[in-house]
Amino acid sequence: MDLQLTGKTAIVTGGSAGIGLATVKALTAEGVTVTVPGRTQAKLTQALAGIPRVVPVVADVATAEGAAALLQQVPDTDILINNLGIYEPKEFVDITDGDWLRLFETNVLSGVRLSRHYFPRMIERNSGRVIFISSESGVMTPPEMVHYGVTKSAQLAISRGLAERTKGTAVTVNTVLPGPTRSEGIVEFLEKMSSIPNATPEQAEREFFEKHRQSSLLQRLIEDSEIANLVAFLASPLSAATNGAAVRAEGGLLRSII
């Protein structure tokens, strides 16, 4: 299927690993030129090697200074994908103010700062896509990382609020809700959650779904490309009728019908 994206430009935050990197690959394969901000040139060079039509920019968009640096170098874009995010398992009583602020600035404010700049420009030219990569944790807050769930809920609220401002335009704002997805950090996360001494990655994954995500219909980690394909569609003109939506790709983990 031709997603009609040839010649478009995009920004993908957190694009040097996981869902972000898979999204970069999916978009560039459709002819999009993708800017990927990152904290170090070395990580960007390694992650993006061999991918066509990518523009690496050294800027940590989890900070106000890094966001400003990106905006100065890339003042406009057709597609903004707010994917940058961090997570950690931690008992609620052990989550410090610093932990709350760190996750909020990275997961929420990074997207707020960039959307505040790019979204009005999309409205002015009557064209554009903003996509937030949230999580099923934004709907069903996990007890082992409440602070993460709160940031993912916040993304849902921001996305819907921005979508309300697109009425009568060709701009859309949507959120994608992935479930647990295979990435660089997921192995360590599953090991921390496992009760099995020296568990293999396969054992840790199986136990995680048996004990902590029993409602998942998939009963396995989602592949990052499975999320990226959905993101690419939402970024395309073919998704024009999908706006203000929280699009689920969580393997059937959420039991609500809508």
N, C-alpha and C positions, 0 to 999 in steps of 0.2 A: 504494500500500500504506500502510495506517495503521500506524505504528510504535508506537502506544499510548504516546506520550510526552507527551501533553497534560497540563500542570500540573506536570511535573517541573522540577527545577532542575539546572543544570550550571555547572561552572567550566571554562573553556577557557584555558589559558595560551598565550602567543604567539598570541592570538586577534585581533590587529589586522592580520595579513597572512598571505598564503600559505594553507597547509593549515588553519591555525588559524581564519582568517577565513572560509574556505569552510565549515568545520565549524560555526562560529557561525551562519552563514546556514542550513545544513541543519537544525540543531537548532531554531532559532527557527521555521522553517517548519513544524516538527512540533509547535509549541505549547510548547516548552521556554523557560523563563526562564534566560538565560545570563549569568553574571558573567564579565567579561573584564578581567583585570588588565593594566596596562601602565605603562610608565615615565613617560609624560607625558600630561596631559589633552588636549593639542592633538592628539597622534597618535590617541588613542582616539576623540576627537570626530570627527575626519576619517574614520577607518576605519569607524566604526560608524554613521555618519549614515544615517538612513532604515531601519535594521534594527529591527524591533519586539522587545520583550521582552529588551533587553540592559541590563546593569547594569555600567557602566564603573567600575573601581576603580584609582586611581593607586597602584601598588605594583610594585616591581621584584622579582619572585619568584625572580630569579637570585641574590638576596642573602637572608641570614637575616632581616635587618630587614624587607625587602619581603614575605617570606613571612609573617612575624609580623603585619604590618599587614593583609594579606589575611585571615588567620585571625580576626583580631579583628573585622573588618567583616562577614565572611561565615563564621560558625561552623559551618555545616552545608551539605551539598549531596547531591543524589541521584546525580549523575554527576560524576566528576573526570577530565578529559582533560589529561594531562601532555604537552603539545605543544611547549612552549618549547624551542628549540634553535638553536645557531649552528654554523657550519662554515667552514672555510677550507682551500684547498690549500696545503700547506707540506711541504718535504722533511723527512724524519724527523730528520735531524741538526740541522735548524734550529728544531725545535720546542722552545721553552724551557720551563723549569718553570712560568713564568707562563702560557704558552699552555695547557699541560696542565691547570693548576688552573682557568683561566678556562673552558675547555670543560667540565671535570668539574662545576664548580659550577653552570653554566647548564644543561647537558644532563641531569645526573644528580641533583644535590642538590636542584634545584628540585622535581622530582617526588618525591624522598624526603621532603622536609620537608612537602609538602602531603599525601602519602599517609599519613604518620605521624599526622597529625591526623584526616583524614577517614575513612580506612579502618576504624579501630576503631569509629567511630560507625555505619558501614554494617553492620558485623558485629552490633552491638548491636541494631539494628532489623531485621536480616535482610533487607536490601534495599540495592542499590547497584551502581554500575558504576565501575571504575577502568580507564582505557585509557591506555597509554603509546604515544606515536608515536615509534617507533624508525626503522629504516632497513634496507635490504638491506645497508648497510655494516656492520651489526652481525653479519652472518653471513659476508660476504665483504669483509674489511677492505680499503679502497682504499689503494694504496701512496702516493697523493698526499696523504692526510690520515689517517694512522694514529691520531692522537689522537681524531679524530671517530669512527672506527670503534670504538675502545675504549669510548667513552661510550655508543654505541648497543648494544654487546654488554652493557654493564652494565645497561641498561634491560631487556633480555631476562631477565637473571638476577633482577633485582628483581621484575619482573612475575610470573615463574613462582613465585618464593618466596612472594610475597603470595597468589597463587592457591592455594597449598597450604594456606593458613590459612582458606580459604573452605569447606572440605569440609562438606557437609551443610547449607549455607546457600543463600540466593537471591542472594548477592553473587558477582560475577564480576570477574576481573582478566585483561585481555588486552593484547596488544601488536600494533600494526599496523606492518608493514614496507613503507613506500612505496619506490619507486625514485626516480630523479631527477625532481623535480616542478617545474613552472613556478611561479616565484615572483619576488618583487622582487629577491632576491639571486642568482638562478640565472644571469642574463645576465652579470653581472660575473664570476661563477665560471667560466662557459664561455669568456669572453674570456681569462681568465688561463690556461686550459688549452689554448687554441687556438694552433697554430703558424702560422696564416694572419695576415699583417699586416693590421690594420684589418678584421678579419673582421666580416661582418654577423651579427646574431643567428642567422639561419638557417644560415649557413655554420658558425658555431661549434657549433651544436647538432648538425648533421650530422657534423662531424668528431669530436665528443665520442663519439658512439655508434659511429662507424666505428673509432676508435682505442682508446677507453678503456672502453667498455661494449659490446663486440662481442656478448656473449651475450644482450643484450636482444632479446626477440622483438618488442617494440613498436617499437623503433628511433625513438622520439621521446620528448619530455618528457611526463610524465603531467600531466593537468590537475588542479588542486587539488580541484575538485569531485568527481573520480573517487575520490579518497581520502576526502573528507568523507562521501560517501554510504555507504561501508563503515563509517566511524566511527559514523555515526548509527545504523546497524543494530546494531552491537555495543553501543551505549548503550541499546538498547531491550529491552523484555521478550521480544521475539521471538527474541533471541539467547541465551536461557537455557542452552542446551546447549553453548555455546561458552565455555570457561573454561580458563585457563592456556595459552592458545594464542598462537602467533606467526602472525598472519594476514597472508599475503603479498599485496601489491598493487604489485609491482615490475616489472610488464610482462614477466614471464618471464625476468628477468635472471639469477636464481639457477637453476642447472641441477639441483639436487637435487630428487628427487620429493617429499620431505617435509622 
